[in-house]
């Protein structure tokens, strides 16, 4: 199946809709176990069906989930819109940058939590899955172009089997949900003044907004508080 291209999010309200801890957990749950109704989502995330129904409608409004067909009210099932998501590149307004940072923090908090969950139980897993799981740490010297190339290669690997999220028939026998994360950021420890920065002019001031790290999600600090009475 052709590799799916991630959706570029450049709208502040869309990023704010994602920057919500419970909403991201709901999105994660629908992606892994959907289609699900609000009641079924509530059972998995430990919230009320009314609260989950509200957040599902907000996720649908901004294109993260859609109705799967059948059912009415809180008994209508929802499914994930199975494209990747990307934000944080290029020129950005301060408001968009803040919204992107909030969404990034929510995503990372969820993934750190899931990593800790795995570390807590991995000794109880079969040796096949225990040894297959990994997280690598390394430090190397790269140019910006080399790091950007690595980002593209990793993104391509992560997008290879996105069709399996929405199509259970595409999942091979013996497969299970696996969370994928990768880090590759420049080391910034130590004095910055002595480093030559091609993005700065002769007076030492910035000549433009530096591109921020691109985030991919199928993706705490609540940036979306408007009219949300329930959590």
C-alpha positions as CSV (number, residue, x, y, z in Angstrom):
1,X,0.0,0.0,0.0
2,X,1.4,3.5,-0.8
3,X,2.9,5.4,2.1
4,X,0.4,7.9,3.4
5,X,1.5,11.5,3.6
6,X,1.0,13.2,7.0
7,X,-1.4,16.0,7.4
8,X,0.2,19.4,8.0
9,X,-1.5,21.3,10.8
10,X,-1.1,25.0,10.5
11,X,-4.4,26.1,12.3
12,X,-4.2,27.3,15.9
13,X,-7.6,25.9,16.9
14,X,-6.8,22.5,15.4
15,X,-3.6,22.3,17.5
16,X,-5.4,23.5,20.6
17,X,-8.0,20.7,20.1
18,X,-5.2,18.2,20.2
19,X,-3.4,19.8,23.2
20,X,-5.7,18.2,25.8
21,X,-4.6,15.2,27.9
22,X,-7.9,13.4,27.9
23,X,-8.6,14.1,24.3
24,X,-5.3,12.6,23.2
25,X,-6.0,9.5,25.3
26,X,-9.4,9.2,23.6
27,X,-7.8,9.5,20.2
28,X,-5.2,6.9,21.2
29,X,-8.0,4.5,22.3
30,X,-10.1,4.9,19.2
31,X,-7.0,4.4,17.1
32,X,-6.0,1.2,18.8
33,X,-9.4,-0.4,19.5
34,X,-11.9,1.4,17.3
35,X,-14.4,1.8,16.0
36,X,-15.8,2.6,19.5
37,X,-18.8,4.4,20.9
38,X,-18.5,7.1,23.5
39,X,-19.7,4.5,26.1
40,X,-17.0,2.1,25.1
41,X,-14.3,4.8,25.1
42,X,-15.4,5.8,28.5
43,X,-14.9,2.3,29.9
44,X,-11.4,2.3,28.6
45,X,-10.3,5.7,29.7
46,X,-12.2,5.9,33.0
47,X,-14.3,8.9,32.2
48,X,-18.1,9.4,31.9
49,X,-19.8,8.7,28.5
50,X,-21.1,12.3,28.4
51,X,-17.5,13.6,28.8
52,X,-16.1,11.3,26.1
53,X,-19.0,12.1,23.7
54,X,-18.2,15.8,24.0
55,X,-14.5,15.2,23.3
56,X,-15.2,12.9,20.4
57,X,-17.3,15.5,18.8
58,X,-14.5,18.1,19.2
59,X,-12.0,15.6,17.7
60,X,-14.4,15.1,14.8
61,X,-14.8,18.8,14.3
62,X,-11.1,19.2,13.7
63,X,-10.7,16.1,11.5
64,X,-9.1,13.6,13.9
65,X,-11.9,11.1,14.1
66,X,-15.1,10.5,12.1
67,X,-18.3,8.5,12.5
68,X,-18.0,4.9,11.5
69,X,-21.7,4.5,10.6
70,X,-24.6,3.0,12.6
71,X,-25.9,3.9,16.0
72,X,-27.3,7.1,17.3
73,X,-26.3,9.5,20.1
74,X,-23.6,8.1,22.4
75,X,-24.1,4.7,20.8
76,X,-22.7,5.8,17.4
77,X,-19.3,4.4,16.8
78,X,-16.3,6.5,15.9
79,X,-13.1,5.6,14.0
80,X,-9.7,7.3,13.6
81,X,-8.9,9.3,10.5
82,X,-5.7,7.3,9.8
83,X,-3.4,9.9,8.4
84,X,-0.3,11.1,10.3
85,X,-0.1,14.6,11.6
86,X,2.8,17.1,11.4
87,X,3.2,20.5,12.9
88,X,5.9,23.0,14.0
89,X,7.9,23.6,10.8
90,X,8.7,26.9,9.0
91,X,7.6,30.4,9.8
92,X,5.0,30.5,12.6
93,X,3.0,33.2,14.4
94,X,3.6,33.3,18.2
95,X,0.1,32.0,18.8
96,X,0.6,29.0,16.4
97,X,4.0,28.3,18.0
98,X,2.5,28.2,21.5
99,X,-0.3,25.9,20.4
100,X,2.2,23.6,18.7
101,X,4.3,23.5,21.9
102,X,1.3,22.6,24.0
103,X,0.3,19.8,21.6
104,X,3.9,18.5,21.7
105,X,3.9,18.4,25.5
106,X,0.7,16.5,25.6
107,X,2.0,14.0,23.1
108,X,5.3,13.5,24.9
109,X,3.6,13.1,28.3
110,X,1.4,10.4,26.9
111,X,4.4,8.5,25.3
112,X,6.5,8.8,28.4
113,X,3.6,7.3,30.4
114,X,3.3,4.5,27.9
115,X,7.0,3.8,28.0
116,X,7.0,3.6,31.8
117,X,4.0,1.3,31.6
118,X,6.0,-1.1,29.3
119,X,9.0,-1.0,31.6
120,X,6.9,-1.9,34.6
121,X,5.5,-5.0,33.0
122,X,8.0,-6.1,30.4
123,X,9.5,-8.8,32.6
124,X,6.1,-10.5,32.6
125,X,6.0,-10.6,28.8
126,X,7.1,-13.5,26.7
127,X,10.8,-13.4,25.8
128,X,9.9,-12.9,22.1
129,X,8.1,-9.6,22.8
130,X,10.4,-8.6,25.7
131,X,13.5,-8.9,23.4
132,X,11.7,-7.3,20.4
133,X,10.9,-4.1,22.4
134,X,13.7,-1.5,22.4
135,X,14.7,2.1,23.0
136,X,18.1,3.2,21.7
137,X,20.3,6.0,23.0
138,X,23.3,7.4,21.1
139,X,25.1,10.7,20.6
140,X,26.7,11.5,17.2
141,X,27.9,14.5,15.2
142,X,25.5,15.5,12.3
143,X,25.0,18.4,10.1
144,X,21.5,19.9,9.9
145,X,21.0,18.3,6.5
146,X,22.0,14.9,7.8
147,X,19.6,15.2,10.8
148,X,16.8,16.3,8.5
149,X,17.5,13.2,6.3
150,X,17.3,11.0,9.3
151,X,14.0,12.5,10.3
152,X,12.6,11.8,6.8
153,X,13.8,8.2,6.9
154,X,12.4,7.5,10.4
155,X,9.1,9.1,9.4
156,X,8.9,6.9,6.3
157,X,9.5,3.8,8.5
158,X,6.8,4.8,10.9
159,X,4.3,5.4,8.1
160,X,4.8,2.0,6.5
161,X,1.9,0.2,8.1
162,X,-0.7,2.9,8.8
163,X,-3.3,1.0,6.9
164,X,-3.4,-1.6,9.7
165,X,-4.9,0.9,12.1
166,X,-8.2,1.2,10.1
167,X,-8.2,-2.3,8.5
168,X,-8.0,-5.2,10.9
169,X,-7.7,-7.6,7.9
170,X,-4.3,-6.0,7.0
171,X,-2.9,-7.0,10.4
172,X,-0.7,-10.1,10.2
173,X,-1.3,-13.0,12.6
174,X,0.5,-12.5,15.9
175,X,0.7,-8.7,15.6
176,X,-0.2,-6.4,18.4
177,X,-0.2,-2.6,18.9
178,X,3.4,-1.3,19.2
179,X,4.2,2.3,20.1
180,X,7.0,4.0,18.1
181,X,9.0,7.0,19.2
182,X,12.4,8.4,18.1
183,X,14.4,11.3,19.4
184,X,17.1,13.2,17.5
185,X,17.8,16.7,18.7
186,X,21.0,18.7,18.8
187,X,22.9,18.8,22.1
188,X,22.6,22.3,23.6
189,X,24.4,21.8,26.9
190,X,27.1,24.5,27.6
191,X,27.6,28.1,26.5
192,X,25.9,29.0,23.3
193,X,27.6,32.3,22.7
194,X,30.7,30.7,21.1
195,X,28.8,28.6,18.6
196,X,28.6,29.9,15.0
197,X,25.0,30.0,14.0
198,X,24.3,30.5,10.2
199,X,20.7,31.6,11.1
200,X,22.1,34.8,12.8
201,X,23.1,38.0,11.1
202,X,26.3,40.0,11.7
203,X,24.9,41.8,14.7
204,X,24.1,38.4,16.4
205,X,20.3,38.8,16.1
206,X,18.0,36.2,14.5
207,X,17.2,36.6,10.8
208,X,14.1,34.5,11.0
209,X,12.2,31.9,13.1
210,X,14.1,28.7,13.3
211,X,12.1,25.6,12.2
212,X,10.9,23.7,15.2
213,X,11.0,20.0,15.5
214,X,8.3,18.3,13.4
215,X,5.9,16.1,15.5
216,X,4.1,13.1,14.1
217,X,1.0,11.6,15.8
218,X,-1.8,9.2,15.0
219,X,-0.1,12.2,18.7
220,X,0.2,18.4,29.0
221,X,-0.6,21.6,29.8
222,X,-4.2,22.2,28.9
223,X,-4.3,24.7,26.1
224,X,-8.0,24.1,25.3
225,X,-10.2,25.3,28.1
226,X,-13.0,27.1,26.3
227,X,-16.4,25.7,27.2
228,X,-14.9,22.5,28.6
229,X,-16.8,22.1,31.8
230,X,-16.1,18.4,32.0
231,X,-12.8,16.6,32.0
